[in-house]
């Protein structure tokens, strides 16, 4: 009986199997490393994109915040302007004095001056308000002291050779054609001045910081005489 030793064949097959397993393991390991590298690169890209987007959003939020702050500031100025117009409107409606004087006051108040209180006793007025600066308070006092000019018609000067309107022209001779009457000259307007406010005195001023509008205002109080005669 012939005996065949199969141990070398089994050993060779075993070595081949182990070799294949090692190669497969190496391939899987390399594939896993490559996959992890690609995944890490993709995640880093997403993180960079998210960081960039977050920075852009933060900048947009900051811009919107500044814009909202400006809107709120203008809303506050609008309310202040409405309050100023309401006070003037109340004065014009005759709560404190004649319309002519108060209408004149509403026209001369500088833009950066706001009246908050108007108190009149016996022709002496106490005014309280706010302004953006002492310079604006000075401007307000200057325009208060400036007289108002009004146009008033005056009688026309006589024209040489032209009879007054009340005179009777002589009758024309028989057969003669009457000359047309010369038109009467128009009255020339003249300027008259009227001073509503006098003896204007600045009683007190105080600088106030407004945290809402980030603005410094000057609160002022002045007294003056008012004349309603026209």
FIKOLZA-1660 file (N, C-alpha, C; in steps of 0.1 Angstrom, whole numbers, plus 5000, padded with zeros to 4 digits):
% residues 230
   i   px   py   pz ch aa at
   1 5009 4988 5000  A  X  N
   1 5000 5000 5000  A  X CA
   1 5009 5013 5000  A  X  C
   2 5006 5022 4991  A  X  N
   2 5014 5034 4990  A  X CA
   2 5009 5044 5000  A  X  C
   3 5018 5050 5007  A  X  N
   3 5014 5061 5017  A  X CA
   3 5019 5074 5011  A  X  C
   4 5010 5084 5012  A  X  N
   4 5013 5098 5007  A  X CA
   4 5012 5107 5019  A  X  C
   5 5023 5115 5021  A  X  N
   5 5023 5124 5032  A  X CA
   5 5016 5137 5027  A  X  C
   6 5005 5140 5033  A  X  N
   6 4997 5152 5029  A  X CA
   6 5000 5164 5038  A  X  C
   7 5008 5163 5048  A  X  N
   7 5011 5174 5057  A  X CA
   7 5017 5186 5050  A  X  C
   8 5026 5184 5041  A  X  N
   8 5032 5196 5034  A  X CA
   8 5021 5204 5026  A  X  C
   9 5012 5196 5020  A  X  N
   9 5001 5203 5012  A  X CA
   9 4992 5211 5021  A  X  C
  10 4988 5205 5032  A  X  N
  10 4980 5212 5042  A  X CA
  10 4987 5225 5047  A  X  C
  11 5000 5223 5050  A  X  N
  11 5007 5234 5055  A  X CA
  11 5008 5245 5045  A  X  C
  12 5010 5242 5032  A  X  N
  12 5011 5252 5021  A  X CA
  12 4997 5259 5020  A  X  C
  13 4987 5251 5020  A  X  N
  13 4973 5257 5019  A  X CA
  13 4971 5266 5031  A  X  C
  14 4975 5262 5043  A  X  N
  14 4973 5270 5054  A  X CA
  14 4981 5284 5053  A  X  C
  15 4993 5283 5048  A  X  N
  15 5001 5295 5047  A  X CA
  15 4995 5304 5036  A  X  C
  16 4989 5298 5026  A  X  N
  16 4983 5306 5015  A  X CA
  16 4970 5313 5021  A  X  C
  17 4963 5306 5029  A  X  N
  17 4951 5312 5035  A  X CA
  17 4954 5323 5044  A  X  C
  18 4965 5321 5052  A  X  N
  18 4969 5331 5062  A  X CA
  18 4974 5344 5054  A  X  C
  19 4981 5341 5043  A  X  N
  19 4986 5352 5034  A  X CA
  19 4974 5360 5029  A  X  C
  20 4964 5353 5024  A  X  N
  20 4952 5360 5018  A  X CA
  20 4945 5368 5029  A  X  C
  21 4944 5362 5041  A  X  N
  21 4937 5370 5052  A  X CA
  21 4945 5382 5055  A  X  C
  22 4958 5381 5055  A  X  N
  22 4967 5393 5059  A  X CA
  22 4965 5403 5048  A  X  C
  23 4965 5399 5035  A  X  N
  23 4963 5409 5024  A  X CA
  23 4950 5415 5025  A  X  C
  24 4939 5407 5028  A  X  N
  24 4926 5413 5029  A  X CA
  24 4925 5422 5041  A  X  C
  25 4931 5419 5052  A  X  N
  25 4931 5428 5064  A  X CA
  25 4938 5441 5061  A  X  C
  26 4950 5440 5053  A  X  N
  26 4957 5452 5050  A  X CA
  26 4949 5461 5041  A  X  C
  27 4942 5454 5031  A  X  N
  27 4933 5462 5022  A  X CA
  27 4922 5469 5029  A  X  C
  28 4916 5461 5038  A  X  N
  28 4905 5467 5046  A  X CA
  28 4910 5479 5055  A  X  C
  29 4922 5477 5061  A  X  N
  29 4928 5487 5069  A  X CA
  29 4931 5500 5062  A  X  C
  30 4937 5498 5050  A  X  N
  30 4940 5509 5041  A  X CA
  30 4927 5516 5037  A  X  C
  31 4917 5508 5033  A  X  N
  31 4904 5514 5029  A  X CA
  31 4898 5522 5041  A  X  C
  32 4899 5516 5053  A  X  N
  32 4894 5523 5064  A  X CA
  32 4901 5536 5067  A  X  C
  33 4914 5536 5066  A  X  N
  33 4922 5548 5068  A  X CA
  33 4918 5559 5057  A  X  C
  34 4917 5554 5045  A  X  N
  34 4914 5564 5034  A  X CA
  34 4900 5569 5036  A  X  C
  35 4890 5560 5040  A  X  N
  35 4877 5565 5043  A  X CA
  35 4876 5575 5055  A  X  C
  36 4884 5572 5065  A  X  N
  36 4884 5581 5077  A  X CA
  36 4890 5594 5073  A  X  C
  37 4900 5594 5064  A  X  N
  37 4906 5606 5060  A  X CA
  37 4897 5615 5051  A  X  C
  38 4889 5608 5042  A  X  N
  38 4880 5615 5034  A  X CA
  38 4868 5620 5042  A  X  C
  39 4864 5612 5052  A  X  N
  39 4853 5617 5061  A  X CA
  39 4857 5629 5069  A  X  C
  40 4870 5628 5074  A  X  N
  40 4875 5639 5082  A  X CA
  40 4876 5652 5074  A  X  C
  41 4881 5650 5061  A  X  N
  41 4882 5662 5052  A  X CA
  41 4868 5668 5050  A  X  C
  42 4858 5659 5047  A  X  N
  42 4845 5664 5045  A  X CA
  42 4839 5671 5057  A  X  C
  43 4842 5666 5069  A  X  N
  43 4837 5672 5081  A  X CA
  43 4844 5685 5083  A  X  C
  44 4857 5686 5081  A  X  N
  44 4864 5698 5083  A  X CA
  44 4859 5709 5073  A  X  C
  45 4855 5705 5061  A  X  N
  45 4850 5714 5051  A  X CA
  45 4836 5719 5056  A  X  C
  46 4828 5710 5061  A  X  N
  46 4815 5715 5066  A  X CA
  46 4816 5724 5078  A  X  C
  47 4826 5721 5087  A  X  N
  47 4829 5729 5098  A  X CA
  47 4833 5743 5094  A  X  C
  48 4842 5743 5084  A  X  N
  48 4847 5756 5079  A  X CA
  48 4835 5764 5073  A  X  C
  49 4827 5757 5065  A  X  N
  49 4815 5764 5059  A  X CA
  49 4806 5769 5070  A  X  C
  50 4803 5761 5080  A  X  N
  50 4795 5765 5091  A  X CA
  50 4800 5777 5099  A  X  C
  51 4814 5777 5101  A  X  N
  51 4820 5788 5108  A  X CA
  51 4819 5801 5100  A  X  C
  52 4822 5800 5087  A  X  N
  52 4820 5811 5078  A  X CA
  52 4806 5817 5078  A  X  C
  53 4797 5807 5077  A  X  N
  53 4783 5812 5077  A  X CA
  53 4779 5818 5090  A  X  C
  54 4784 5812 5101  A  X  N
  54 4781 5818 5114  A  X CA
  54 4787 5832 5115  A  X  C
  55 4799 5835 5110  A  X  N
  55 4805 5848 5110  A  X CA
  55 4797 5858 5102  A  X  C
  56 4792 5853 5090  A  X  N
  56 4784 5862 5082  A  X CA
  56 4771 5865 5089  A  X  C
  57 4765 5855 5095  A  X  N
  57 4752 5858 5102  A  X CA
  57 4754 5867 5114  A  X  C
  58 4766 5866 5121  A  X  N
  58 4769 5875 5132  A  X CA
  58 4770 5889 5127  A  X  C
  59 4777 5891 5115  A  X  N
  59 4778 5904 5109  A  X CA
  59 4765 5910 5105  A  X  C
  60 4756 5901 5099  A  X  N
  60 4743 5906 5095  A  X CA
  60 4735 5910 5108  A  X  C
  61 4736 5902 5118  A  X  N
  61 4728 5905 5131  A  X CA
  61 4733 5919 5136  A  X  C
  62 4746 5921 5136  A  X  N
  62 4752 5934 5140  A  X CA
  62 4746 5945 5132  A  X  C
  63 4746 5943 5119  A  X  N
  63 4741 5954 5110  A  X CA
  63 4726 5956 5113  A  X  C
  64 4718 5945 5114  A  X  N
  64 4704 5947 5117  A  X CA
  64 4702 5954 5131  A  X  C
  65 4710 5950 5140  A  X  N
  65 4709 5956 5153  A  X CA
  65 4711 5971 5153  A  X  C
  66 4722 5975 5145  A  X  N
  66 4724 5990 5143  A  X CA
  66 4713 5996 5136  A  X  C
  67 4707 5989 5126  A  X  N
  67 4696 5995 5118  A  X CA
  67 4684 5997 5127  A  X  C
  68 4681 5987 5136  A  X  N
  68 4670 5987 5145  A  X CA
  68 4672 5999 5155  A  X  C
  69 4685 6000 5159  A  X  N
  69 4687 6012 5168  A  X CA
  69 4685 6025 5162  A  X  C
  70 4689 6026 5149  A  X  N
  70 4686 6039 5142  A  X CA
  70 4671 6041 5140  A  X  C
  71 4664 6030 5137  A  X  N
  71 4649 6031 5135  A  X CA
  71 4643 6036 5148  A  X  C
  72 4647 6030 5160  A  X  N
  72 4641 6034 5173  A  X CA
  72 4645 6048 5176  A  X  C
  73 4657 6052 5172  A  X  N
  73 4661 6066 5175  A  X CA
  73 4652 6076 5167  A  X  C
  74 4650 6073 5154  A  X  N
  74 4641 6081 5146  A  X CA
  74 4627 6081 5150  A  X  C
  75 4623 6069 5156  A  X  N
  75 4609 6069 5161  A  X CA
  75 4608 6078 5173  A  X  C
  76 4619 6078 5181  A  X  N
  76 4619 6088 5193  A  X CA
  76 4618 6102 5189  A  X  C
  77 4627 6105 5178  A  X  N
  77 4627 6119 5173  A  X CA
  77 4613 6123 5167  A  X  C
  78 4607 6113 5161  A  X  N
  78 4593 6115 5155  A  X CA
  78 4583 6118 5166  A  X  C
  79 4584 6111 5177  A  X  N
  79 4575 6113 5188  A  X CA
  79 4578 6127 5194  A  X  C
  80 4591 6131 5195  A  X  N
  80 4594 6144 5200  A  X CA
  80 4588 6155 5191  A  X  C
  81 4590 6153 5178  A  X  N
  81 4585 6163 5168  A  X CA
  81 4569 6164 5169  A  X  C
  82 4563 6152 5171  A  X  N
  82 4548 6152 5172  A  X CA
  82 4544 6160 5184  A  X  C
  83 4552 6158 5195  A  X  N
  83 4549 6165 5208  A  X CA
  83 4551 6180 5206  A  X  C
  84 4561 6184 5198  A  X  N
  84 4564 6198 5195  A  X CA
  84 4552 6204 5187  A  X  C
  85 4548 6197 5177  A  X  N
  85 4537 6201 5168  A  X CA
  85 4524 6202 5176  A  X  C
  86 4522 6193 5185  A  X  N
  86 4510 6193 5193  A  X CA
  86 4509 6205 5202  A  X  C
  87 4521 6208 5208  A  X  N
  87 4521 6220 5217  A  X CA
  87 4518 6232 5209  A  X  C
  88 4524 6233 5197  A  X  N
  88 4522 6245 5188  A  X CA
  88 4507 6245 5184  A  X  C
  89 4502 6234 5180  A  X  N
  89 4488 6233 5176  A  X CA
  89 4479 6237 5187  A  X  C
  90 4482 6233 5199  A  X  N
  90 4473 6237 5211  A  X CA
  90 4474 6252 5213  A  X  C
  91 4486 6258 5211  A  X  N
  91 4487 6272 5213  A  X CA
  91 4479 6279 5202  A  X  C
  92 4480 6274 5189  A  X  N
  92 4474 6280 5178  A  X CA
  92 4459 6280 5180  A  X  C
  93 4454 6269 5186  A  X  N
  93 4439 6268 5188  A  X CA
  93 4434 6278 5198  A  X  C
  94 4442 6286 5204  A  X  N
  94 4437 6296 5213  A  X CA
  94 4437 6293 5227  A  X  C
  95 4445 6283 5232  A  X  N
  95 4445 6280 5246  A  X CA
  95 4452 6290 5254  A  X  C
  96 4462 6297 5248  A  X  N
  96 4470 6306 5256  A  X CA
  96 4469 6321 5250  A  X  C
  97 4467 6323 5238  A  X  N
  97 4468 6336 5233  A  X CA
  97 4463 6337 5218  A  X  C
  98 4463 6349 5213  A  X  N
  98 4458 6351 5199  A  X CA
  98 4465 6342 5189  A  X  C
  99 4458 6339 5178  A  X  N
  99 4464 6330 5168  A  X CA
  99 4475 6336 5161  A  X  C
 100 4475 6349 5158  A  X  N
 100 4485 6356 5151  A  X CA
 100 4499 6354 5158  A  X  C
 101 4499 6357 5171  A  X  N
 101 4512 6356 5178  A  X CA
 101 4517 6342 5178  A  X  C
 102 4508 6332 5181  A  X  N
 102 4512 6318 5182  A  X CA
 102 4516 6312 5168  A  X  C
 103 4509 6317 5158  A  X  N
 103 4513 6313 5144  A  X CA
 103 4527 6318 5141  A  X  C
 104 4530 6330 5145  A  X  N
 104 4543 6336 5143  A  X CA
 104 4553 6328 5150  A  X  C
 105 4550 6324 5163  A  X  N
 105 4559 6316 5171  A  X CA
 105 4562 6303 5164  A  X  C
 106 4552 6296 5159  A  X  N
 106 4554 6283 5153  A  X CA
 106 4563 6284 5140  A  X  C
 107 4563 6295 5134  A  X  N
 107 4571 6297 5122  A  X CA
 107 4586 6300 5125  A  X  C
 108 4589 6306 5136  A  X  N
 108 4602 6310 5139  A  X CA
 108 4610 6301 5148  A  X  C
 109 4604 6291 5154  A  X  N
 109 4611 6282 5163  A  X CA
 109 4621 6274 5154  A  X  C
 110 4634 6274 5158  A  X  N
 110 4644 6266 5151  A  X CA
 110 4640 6251 5152  A  X  C
 111 4646 6243 5142  A  X  N
 111 4643 6229 5142  A  X CA
 111 4648 6221 5154  A  X  C
 112 4659 6226 5160  A  X  N
 112 4665 6219 5171  A  X CA
 112 4661 6224 5184  A  X  C
 113 4649 6231 5185  A  X  N
 113 4644 6236 5197  A  X CA
 113 4630 6231 5199  A  X  C
 114 4627 6226 5211  A  X  N
 114 4614 6221 5214  A  X CA
 114 4608 6228 5226  A  X  C
 115 4596 6233 5225  A  X  N
 115 4589 6239 5236  A  X CA
 115 4581 6229 5244  A  X  C
 116 4583 6229 5257  A  X  N
 116 4577 6219 5266  A  X CA
 116 4566 6226 5275  A  X  C
 117 4568 6239 5278  A  X  N
 117 4558 6245 5287  A  X CA
 117 4557 6260 5283  A  X  C
 118 4545 6265 5284  A  X  N
 118 4542 6279 5281  A  X CA
 118 4532 6284 5291  A  X  C
 119 4537 6293 5300  A  X  N
 119 4529 6298 5311  A  X CA
 119 4528 6314 5310  A  X  C
 120 4516 6319 5309  A  X  N
 120 4515 6333 5308  A  X CA
 120 4507 6339 5319  A  X  C
 121 4512 6350 5325  A  X  N
 121 4505 6357 5336  A  X CA
 121 4507 6372 5334  A  X  C
 122 4496 6379 5331  A  X  N
 122 4497 6394 5330  A  X CA
 122 4506 6399 5319  A  X  C
 123 4506 6392 5308  A  X  N
 123 4515 6397 5297  A  X CA
 123 4529 6392 5298  A  X  C
 124 4533 6385 5309  A  X  N
 124 4547 6380 5310  A  X CA
 124 4546 6365 5308  A  X  C
 125 4554 6360 5299  A  X  N
 125 4554 6346 5296  A  X CA
 125 4566 6339 5301  A  X  C
 126 4565 6327 5307  A  X  N
 126 4576 6318 5310  A  X CA
 126 4576 6306 5301  A  X  C
 127 4587 6304 5294  A  X  N
 127 4588 6294 5284  A  X CA
 127 4599 6284 5289  A  X  C
 128 4595 6271 5289  A  X  N
 128 4605 6260 5292  A  X CA
 128 4606 6251 5280  A  X  C
 129 4618 6246 5277  A  X  N
 129 4619 6237 5266  A  X CA
 129 4633 6231 5265  A  X  C
 130 4636 6224 5254  A  X  N
 130 4648 6217 5252  A  X CA
 130 4654 6221 5239  A  X  C
 131 4668 6220 5238  A  X  N
 131 4675 6223 5226  A  X CA
 131 4687 6214 5225  A  X  C
 132 4692 6212 5213  A  X  N
 132 4704 6204 5211  A  X CA
 132 4717 6210 5216  A  X  C
 133 4717 6224 5217  A  X  N
 133 4729 6231 5222  A  X CA
 133 4725 6245 5227  A  X  C
 134 4734 6251 5234  A  X  N
 134 4732 6265 5238  A  X CA
 134 4731 6274 5227  A  X  C
 135 4738 6270 5216  A  X  N
 135 4738 6279 5204  A  X CA
 135 4724 6279 5198  A  X  C
 136 4716 6268 5199  A  X  N
 136 4702 6268 5194  A  X CA
 136 4693 6277 5203  A  X  C
 137 4696 6276 5216  A  X  N
 137 4689 6285 5225  A  X CA
 137 4691 6300 5222  A  X  C
 138 4704 6303 5219  A  X  N
 138 4707 6317 5215  A  X CA
 138 4699 6321 5202  A  X  C
 139 4699 6311 5192  A  X  N
 139 4692 6314 5180  A  X CA
 139 4677 6316 5183  A  X  C
 140 4671 6308 5192  A  X  N
 140 4657 6310 5195  A  X CA
 140 4654 6324 5201  A  X  C
 141 4663 6328 5210  A  X  N
 141 4661 6341 5216  A  X CA
 141 4663 6352 5206  A  X  C
 142 4672 6350 5196  A  X  N
 142 4674 6360 5186  A  X CA
 142 4662 6362 5177  A  X  C
 143 4656 6351 5173  A  X  N
 143 4644 6352 5164  A  X CA
 143 4632 6357 5172  A  X  C
 144 4632 6354 5185  A  X  N
 144 4621 6360 5193  A  X CA
 144 4622 6375 5193  A  X  C
 145 4634 6380 5194  A  X  N
 145 4636 6395 5195  A  X CA
 145 4635 6402 5181  A  X  C
 146 4635 6394 5170  A  X  N
 146 4634 6400 5157  A  X CA
 146 4620 6404 5154  A  X  C
 147 4618 6417 5150  A  X  N
 147 4604 6421 5147  A  X CA
 147 4599 6414 5134  A  X  C
 148 4586 6412 5133  A  X  N
 148 4580 6407 5121  A  X CA
 148 4576 6418 5111  A  X  C
 149 4580 6416 5099  A  X  N
 149 4577 6426 5088  A  X CA
 149 4564 6422 5081  A  X  C
 150 4555 6432 5079  A  X  N
 150 4543 6430 5072  A  X CA
 150 4541 6441 5061  A  X  C
 151 4535 6437 5050  A  X  N
 151 4533 6446 5039  A  X CA
 151 4520 6453 5042  A  X  C
 152 4520 6467 5041  A  X  N
 152 4508 6475 5043  A  X CA
 152 4506 6485 5031  A  X  C
 153 4495 6486 5025  A  X  N
 153 4493 6495 5013  A  X CA
 153 4493 6510 5019  A  X  C
 154 4499 6519 5011  A  X  N
 154 4498 6533 5014  A  X CA
 154 4492 6540 5003  A  X  C
 155 4488 6553 5005  A  X  N
 155 4481 6561 4995  A  X CA
 155 4491 6564 4984  A  X  C
 156 4486 6564 4972  A  X  N
 156 4494 6567 4960  A  X CA
 156 4498 6581 4960  A  X  C
 157 4510 6584 4955  A  X  N
 157 4514 6598 4954  A  X CA
 157 4508 6604 4942  A  X  C
 158 4504 6617 4942  A  X  N
 158 4498 6623 4930  A  X CA
 158 4508 6624 4919  A  X  C
 159 4502 6622 4907  A  X  N
 159 4510 6622 4895  A  X CA
 159 4508 6636 4888  A  X  C
 160 4519 6643 4885  A  X  N
 160 4518 6656 4878  A  X CA
 160 4510 6655 4866  A  X  C
 161 4500 6664 4864  A  X  N
 161 4492 6665 4852  A  X CA
 161 4480 6656 4852  A  X  C
 162 4478 6648 4862  A  X  N
 162 4467 6639 4863  A  X CA
 162 4458 6643 4875  A  X  C
 163 4445 6645 4872  A  X  N
 163 4436 6650 4882  A  X CA
 163 4433 6639 4892  A  X  C
 164 4431 6642 4905  A  X  N
 164 4428 6632 4915  A  X CA
 164 4415 6625 4911  A  X  C
 165 4413 6613 4916  A  X  N
 165 4401 6605 4913  A  X CA
 165 4388 6612 4916  A  X  C
 166 4389 6620 4927  A  X  N
 166 4376 6627 4931  A  X CA
 166 4373 6639 4923  A  X  C
 167 4383 6644 4916  A  X  N
 167 4381 6657 4908  A  X CA
 167 4372 6654 4896  A  X  C
 168 4364 6664 4892  A  X  N
 168 4355 6663 4880  A  X CA
 168 4363 6669 4868  A  X  C
 169 4364 6661 4858  A  X  N
 169 4371 6666 4846  A  X CA
 169 4363 6676 4838  A  X  C
 170 4368 6686 4832  A  X  N
 170 4360 6696 4825  A  X CA
 170 4354 6690 4812  A  X  C
 171 4342 6695 4809  A  X  N
 171 4335 6689 4797  A  X CA
 171 4342 6693 4784  A  X  C
 172 4343 6683 4775  A  X  N
 172 4350 6686 4762  A  X CA
 172 4342 6696 4754  A  X  C
 173 4349 6704 4745  A  X  N
 173 4343 6713 4736  A  X CA
 173 4334 6706 4726  A  X  C
 174 4325 6714 4720  A  X  N
 174 4316 6708 4710  A  X CA
 174 4324 6702 4698  A  X  C
 175 4322 6690 4694  A  X  N
 175 4328 6684 4683  A  X CA
 175 4342 6678 4686  A  X  C
 176 4347 6680 4698  A  X  N
 176 4360 6675 4702  A  X CA
 176 4358 6661 4708  A  X  C
 177 4368 6653 4707  A  X  N
 177 4368 6639 4712  A  X CA
 177 4374 6639 4726  A  X  C
 178 4367 6634 4735  A  X  N
 178 4372 6634 4749  A  X CA
 178 4384 6624 4750  A  X  C
 179 4395 6629 4757  A  X  N
 179 4406 6621 4759  A  X CA
 179 4403 6610 4770  A  X  C
 180 4409 6598 4769  A  X  N
 180 4406 6588 4779  A  X CA
 180 4413 6592 4792  A  X  C
 181 4406 6589 4803  A  X  N
 181 4411 6592 4816  A  X CA
 181 4423 6584 4819  A  X  C
 182 4433 6590 4825  A  X  N
 182 4445 6583 4829  A  X CA
 182 4442 6574 4841  A  X  C
 183 4447 6562 4841  A  X  N
 183 4444 6553 4852  A  X CA
 183 4451 6557 4865  A  X  C
 184 4444 6555 4876  A  X  N
 184 4450 6559 4889  A  X CA
 184 4461 6550 4892  A  X  C
 185 4473 6555 4897  A  X  N
 185 4484 6546 4900  A  X CA
 185 4481 6537 4912  A  X  C
 186 4486 6525 4912  A  X  N
 186 4484 6516 4923  A  X CA
 186 4492 6520 4935  A  X  C
 187 4486 6516 4946  A  X  N
 187 4492 6519 4959  A  X CA
 187 4505 6511 4961  A  X  C
 188 4516 6517 4964  A  X  N
 188 4528 6510 4966  A  X CA
 188 4529 6504 4980  A  X  C
 189 4532 6491 4982  A  X  N
 189 4532 6485 4995  A  X CA
 189 4544 6489 5003  A  X  C
 190 4542 6491 5015  A  X  N
 190 4553 6494 5024  A  X CA
 190 4554 6484 5035  A  X  C
 191 4566 6483 5041  A  X  N
 191 4569 6473 5051  A  X CA
 191 4567 6480 5065  A  X  C
 192 4559 6473 5073  A  X  N
 192 4557 6477 5087  A  X CA
 192 4563 6466 5096  A  X  C
 193 4568 6470 5107  A  X  N
 193 4574 6460 5117  A  X CA
 193 4566 6459 5130  A  X  C
 194 4564 6447 5134  A  X  N
 194 4557 6445 5147  A  X CA
 194 4565 6435 5155  A  X  C
 195 4567 6439 5168  A  X  N
 195 4574 6431 5177  A  X CA
 195 4565 6425 5187  A  X  C
 196 4564 6411 5187  A  X  N
 196 4555 6404 5196  A  X CA
 196 4561 6402 5209  A  X  C
 197 4575 6400 5210  A  X  N
 197 4581 6396 5222  A  X CA
 197 4592 6406 5225  A  X  C
 198 4593 6409 5238  A  X  N
 198 4603 6419 5242  A  X CA
 198 4608 6416 5256  A  X  C
 199 4619 6422 5261  A  X  N
 199 4624 6420 5274  A  X CA
 199 4627 6405 5276  A  X  C
 200 4633 6398 5267  A  X  N
 200 4636 6384 5267  A  X CA
 200 4648 6381 5276  A  X  C
 201 4646 6373 5286  A  X  N
 201 4656 6370 5296  A  X CA
 201 4658 6355 5297  A  X  C
 202 4670 6350 5297  A  X  N
 202 4673 6336 5299  A  X CA
 202 4675 6333 5314  A  X  C
 203 4666 6326 5320  A  X  N
 203 4666 6324 5334  A  X CA
 203 4675 6313 5339  A  X  C
 204 4675 6301 5332  A  X  N
 204 4684 6290 5336  A  X CA
 204 4685 6281 5324  A  X  C
 205 4697 6273 5324  A  X  N
 205 4699 6263 5315  A  X CA
 205 4705 6251 5322  A  X  C
 206 4703 6239 5317  A  X  N
 206 4709 6227 5323  A  X CA
 206 4711 6217 5312  A  X  C
 207 4723 6211 5312  A  X  N
 207 4727 6201 5302  A  X CA
 207 4723 6187 5308  A  X  C
 208 4715 6179 5299  A  X  N
 208 4710 6166 5303  A  X CA
 208 4714 6156 5292  A  X  C
 209 4720 6145 5297  A  X  N
 209 4723 6133 5288  A  X CA
 209 4712 6124 5287  A  X  C
 210 4707 6122 5275  A  X  N
 210 4696 6112 5273  A  X CA
 210 4701 6099 5268  A  X  C
 211 4700 6089 5277  A  X  N
 211 4706 6076 5274  A  X CA
 211 4698 6069 5263  A  X  C
 212 4686 6072 5261  A  X  N
 212 4677 6066 5251  A  X CA
 212 4682 6069 5237  A  X  C
 213 4685 6082 5235  A  X  N
 213 4689 6086 5221  A  X CA
 213 4704 6089 5220  A  X  C
 214 4711 6086 5231  A  X  N
 214 4726 6089 5231  A  X CA
 214 4729 6103 5227  A  X  C
 215 4722 6112 5233  A  X  N
 215 4723 6126 5229  A  X CA
 215 4722 6135 5241  A  X  C
 216 4730 6146 5241  A  X  N
 216 4729 6156 5251  A  X CA
 216 4720 6167 5248  A  X  C
 217 4710 6170 5256  A  X  N
 217 4701 6181 5254  A  X CA
 217 4704 6192 5264  A  X  C
 218 4699 6204 5260  A  X  N
 218 4700 6216 5269  A  X CA
 218 4686 6220 5273  A  X  C
 219 4683 6218 5286  A  X  N
 219 4670 6223 5291  A  X CA
 219 4671 6238 5294  A  X  C
 220 4662 6246 5290  A  X  N
 220 4663 6260 5292  A  X CA
 220 4649 6266 5297  A  X  C
 221 4650 6277 5304  A  X  N
 221 4638 6284 5308  A  X CA
 221 4641 6299 5306  A  X  C
 222 4632 6306 5300  A  X  N
 222 4633 6320 5297  A  X CA
 222 4620 6327 5299  A  X  C
 223 4620 6340 5302  A  X  N
 223 4608 6348 5304  A  X CA
 223 4609 6360 5294  A  X  C
 224 4597 6365 5290  A  X  N
 224 4596 6376 5281  A  X CA
 224 4582 6382 5282  A  X  C
 225 4581 6394 5277  A  X  N
 225 4568 6401 5276  A  X CA
 225 4562 6398 5262  A  X  C
 226 4549 6396 5261  A  X  N
 226 4543 6393 5249  A  X CA
 226 4532 6404 5246  A  X  C
 227 4532 6409 5234  A  X  N
 227 4522 6419 5230  A  X CA
 227 4513 6413 5219  A  X  C
 228 4500 6413 5222  A  X  N
 228 4490 6408 5212  A  X CA
 228 4484 6419 5203  A  X  C
 229 4488 6431 5206  A  X  N
 229 4482 6442 5197  A  X CA
 229 4488 6442 5184  A  X  C
 230 4480 6444 5174  A  X  N
 230 4485 6443 5160  A  X CA
 230 4483 6457 5154  A  X  C
% end
